[in-house]
């Protein structure tokens, strides 16, 4: 794939979709993309510079963040192949670069590749987006139940959950594990978190001997106060 960047034209037609004319095997620069504005769609025009007709049959993009609509219609020499590309910048701040590969049959080339690139300008998402459960006292969590599934006695399994301090000031967050379960459930205490700070916790559970089912509660505390919701821990004997 050629590393050069060659944009021959860029314009905004009546339908509001910006059109970029690019050459084969090139990088199409989408520029600065604001994450808060959601998915961005552009129309790429790629000229068939080969002496014979192209017959597109398939298109591949490795990332689910990039969707491409294209036509299976033959592309005569000198005509444009039109790709309508939609890129979703959600949770992808920073530089972006995604490849698009078009495959052909009975054509002078088997595959042509394009790269779209740009810079995603991120923003601070509301805490409820990926930590939807309000436990009270400003604590937001991604889970209410941590299920460890079926485990053999002595077997260990790890899970992860997200939490965040939704308060406007610092908060000391702790998770109070029942004393009898402390040897079997291990997790790092968040401790003091800044306002709107978010983190992910690794929780490790080991199935005890002589127990068929596990079902108990962990009490979160914020600045020493218990939250109105608790975390439920569940597991069963394999």
C-alpha positions in Angstrom: 0.0 0.0 0.0 1.4 3.3 -0.9 2.1 5.6 2.0 1.4 8.9 0.2 -1.6 11.0 0.8 -3.3 12.3 -2.3 -6.7 14.0 -1.9 -7.7 15.5 -5.2 -11.0 17.1 -4.2 -13.3 17.6 -1.2 -16.7 19.0 -1.2 -20.1 18.9 0.5 -23.0 18.0 -1.8 -26.7 18.7 -1.3 -27.2 15.5 0.8 -24.7 16.8 3.4 -22.2 14.0 2.8 -18.7 15.3 2.2 -17.2 13.8 -1.0 -13.5 13.0 -1.2 -11.8 12.0 -4.4 -8.8 9.8 -3.8 -6.4 7.7 -5.9 -6.1 3.9 -5.6 -4.0 2.7 -2.6 -4.0 5.9 -0.8 -4.9 7.5 2.6 -8.0 9.5 2.8 -7.7 12.1 5.6 -11.1 12.7 7.3 -9.5 15.4 9.5 -10.7 16.2 13.0 -13.7 14.2 14.1 -15.6 15.2 17.2 -16.7 12.2 19.2 -19.6 14.1 20.7 -21.1 14.5 17.2 -21.4 10.8 16.6 -20.7 8.8 13.5 -19.3 10.7 10.5 -20.1 9.7 6.9 -18.0 10.5 3.8 -18.3 9.5 0.2 -15.0 8.3 -1.4 -14.6 8.4 -5.1 -11.9 6.0 -6.4 -11.2 6.2 -10.1 -10.6 3.0 -12.1 -7.2 3.8 -13.7 -6.9 0.3 -15.1 -7.4 -0.4 -18.9 -10.2 -3.0 -18.1 -13.4 -3.0 -16.1 -13.4 -3.8 -12.4 -15.9 -6.2 -11.0 -16.2 -5.6 -7.2 -17.6 -8.6 -5.3 -16.7 -8.1 -1.6 -15.5 -5.5 0.8 -13.7 -6.0 4.1 -13.0 -3.7 7.1 -11.3 -5.2 10.2 -13.0 -2.8 12.7 -16.7 -2.8 13.5 -16.3 1.0 13.9 -16.2 1.4 10.1 -19.1 0.6 7.9 -18.9 0.8 4.1 -21.7 0.7 1.5 -20.6 -0.1 -2.0 -22.1 -1.3 -5.3 -21.4 -4.6 -7.1 -21.9 -2.8 -10.4 -19.0 -3.0 -12.8 -16.7 0.0 -12.9 -15.5 0.8 -16.5 -12.1 2.2 -17.1 -12.0 5.9 -16.2 -15.2 5.7 -14.1 -15.4 6.2 -10.4 -16.0 3.5 -7.8 -18.2 5.0 -5.0 -17.8 4.0 -1.4 -20.0 5.5 1.3 -18.0 5.2 4.5 -19.4 5.7 8.0 -16.9 5.9 10.9 -18.1 5.7 14.5 -15.7 7.5 16.8 -17.4 6.5 20.1 -14.8 5.7 22.8 -11.9 6.0 20.3 -10.2 9.4 21.2 -6.9 10.2 19.5 -5.4 9.4 16.1 -7.4 6.9 14.0 -6.5 4.8 11.0 -8.7 2.1 9.4 -8.2 0.0 6.3 -10.8 -0.7 3.6 -10.1 -3.6 1.2 -12.2 -4.1 -2.0 -12.0 -7.5 -3.7 -12.6 -8.2 -7.4 -13.2 -11.1 -9.8 -12.3 -11.2 -13.5 -10.6 -7.9 -13.1 -7.1 -6.5 -13.8 -6.5 -6.5 -10.0 -7.6 -8.8 -7.2 -7.8 -6.3 -4.4 -7.5 -2.6 -3.8 -6.9 -1.1 -0.4 -7.6 2.3 1.1 -6.9 3.8 4.5 -9.1 6.4 6.2 -7.4 8.3 8.9 -8.0 11.3 11.1 -8.0 12.5 14.7 -10.9 11.9 17.1 -11.5 14.7 19.5 -12.9 12.9 22.6 -15.1 14.2 25.4 -15.9 13.2 28.9 -18.9 10.8 28.7 -21.6 10.9 31.3 -20.7 8.4 34.0 -24.0 6.6 33.5 -23.1 5.5 30.0 -20.9 2.6 31.0 -21.6 2.6 34.8 -25.4 2.7 34.6 -26.2 1.5 38.1 -26.6 4.3 40.7 -25.7 2.7 44.1 -26.3 5.9 46.0 -23.9 8.3 47.7 -22.5 9.1 44.3 -21.2 5.6 43.5 -21.9 4.3 40.0 -21.3 0.7 38.9 -21.3 -1.4 35.8 -22.8 -4.4 37.6 -25.2 -5.3 40.4 -24.3 -9.0 40.3 -20.9 -10.6 39.9 -21.5 -14.1 38.7 -18.5 -16.5 38.8 -20.4 -19.4 37.2 -19.8 -23.1 38.0 -16.5 -23.7 39.8 -14.8 -26.8 41.2 -13.7 -26.6 44.8 -10.5 -24.7 44.9 -10.9 -23.3 41.4 -10.4 -19.6 40.9 -12.1 -17.2 38.4 -11.6 -13.5 37.7 -14.1 -10.9 36.7 -13.9 -7.2 36.1 -16.3 -4.4 36.8 -16.3 -0.6 36.4 -17.0 1.9 39.1 -16.9 5.6 39.4 -17.2 8.5 41.8 -20.1 10.6 40.6 -19.7 13.2 43.3 -18.5 16.7 42.7 -15.7 16.3 45.3 -13.3 13.6 46.4 -14.7 10.5 48.0 -13.3 7.5 49.9 -14.8 4.3 48.4 -14.5 0.9 50.0 -16.1 -2.5 49.5 -17.0 -4.3 52.7 -16.7 -8.1 52.2 -18.4 -10.3 54.8 -15.6 -11.6 57.1 -16.3 -15.3 56.4 -15.9 -14.7 52.6 -12.7 -12.6 52.9 -10.4 -15.6 52.3 -12.2 -16.4 49.0 -13.0 -13.0 47.5 -10.1 -10.7 46.7 -10.4 -7.2 45.3 -8.5 -3.9 45.5 -10.1 -1.2 47.5 -10.6 1.9 45.4 -9.8 4.3 48.3 -9.9 8.0 47.6 -11.1 8.9 44.2 -11.3 12.4 42.6 -14.6 13.9 41.5 -15.8 12.1 38.4 -12.9 9.7 38.5 -13.5 6.2 37.0 -11.7 2.9 37.3 -12.0 -0.8 36.7 -11.6 -3.4 39.5 -10.3 -6.9 39.2 -12.2 -9.3 41.4 -10.9 -12.9 42.1 -13.0 -15.6 43.7 -12.0 -19.1 44.8 -14.7 -21.7 45.3 -14.5 -23.0 48.9 -14.7 -26.7 49.8 -17.9 -28.2 51.0 -20.2 -25.5 49.5 -22.7 -26.2 46.7 -23.9 -22.6 46.1 -22.5 -19.2 46.9 -24.8 -16.2 47.3 -23.8 -13.3 49.4 -23.6 -9.5 49.4 -20.7 -6.9 49.4 -21.6 -3.6 50.9 -20.0 -0.5 49.3 -19.3 2.5 51.5 -18.7 6.0 50.4 -16.9 8.2 53.0 -17.9 5.6 55.5 -21.6 5.6 54.6 -23.3 2.5 53.3 -24.8 2.8 49.8 -28.5 1.8 49.4 -27.5 -0.9 46.9 -25.2 -3.8 47.5 -23.1 -6.0 45.1 -24.4 -9.6 44.9 -21.8 -12.4 44.5 -22.9 -15.7 43.0 -21.3 -19.0 42.2 -22.1 -22.7 42.2 -20.2 -26.0 42.6 -19.2 -27.7 39.4 
